[in-house]
Amino acid sequence: MLSLRQFDFNNAIPNFSPAVLTKGRWRYTKKTTTQLAGVELPGLFDQTVLYPLNMRYFFGILLLEAVPTIWGYTEGVFWPAIIALIITDIILAVISHTWHGKICTLRNQKVNAVGIPLININRQLKKFKFLGNLFYGLILLSAIFKVLMYYKAHYFGNDEVSIDPLIVGVSVCYLMGAILHIQHTGYFIYTSSFNFLIAKDYREFLDAGGTVHMALDVITPINTIAGAGVVVPIQPAIIGQHQIFQDPAGMYFIKTHGILLDEQFHQLIIAQMNAISKGIIVRQGLDHQLLL
């Protein structure tokens, strides 16, 4: 199921946390890369601010391809085949997005990976990139077929074949549609699916009086020892339901209640007083976020 309405965590009850399936689907949405303390964070749990753009492009693609398809109908193009190819493009774009959840996880795991784990992550990312490009190629091939079908109908029975403005226009529309499918359709469909799932979870949470999909506390220790055994001071901080705190024994911990949004994670990093402590929270905080 799909939903065009986005979920806003800022207006939700803090004790809510989506189901495991929903959190997994979240990783398929468009992420914004952020640079903090010299570390590139690929994004994990964001508010998916680019969804309206993906939506506009998706419906724009349908309009973009409708124009040459209607024109082709007047030229005698076998329009059911064109419609079938347009539907196939959407299916191919969705299939090409199948691995984006794993790609999101791997890109985040790569931040702290070294040695053989890093090599294995790069191998998997390379494999998923190849599979994605394979389906992207099929989408472009579909666009070429549409152009050829129009070309054949346009010049049927005409011995003099040339490139005229109509052929150029049709080619641009179908090829541009293919490129936009590659860039936006997968994100639009999967984000719409995520919107439906998280809204469903929240309704169930409210209907059950907060007894299902409850946020849980997750606590992990922070290793504050840097090179040469130097102990790095960490700045305690509280952002919403999440915090960095120090226990009576002097140990530091990250404690989260439910989902730690990327924006909240970034605020915990920024709250640190120096570059070294920021770097510690960036890397260990990301490992903590991956547990949620």
Helices and strands as residue ranges (DSSP letters): G 9-11, H 20-26, E 34-36, E 39-41, H 51-75, H 79-96, H 100-110, H 115-154, H 165-180, I 181-185, H 186-207, E 217-222, G 227-229, E 237-239, E 242-246, E 252-257, H 262-270, H 275-291
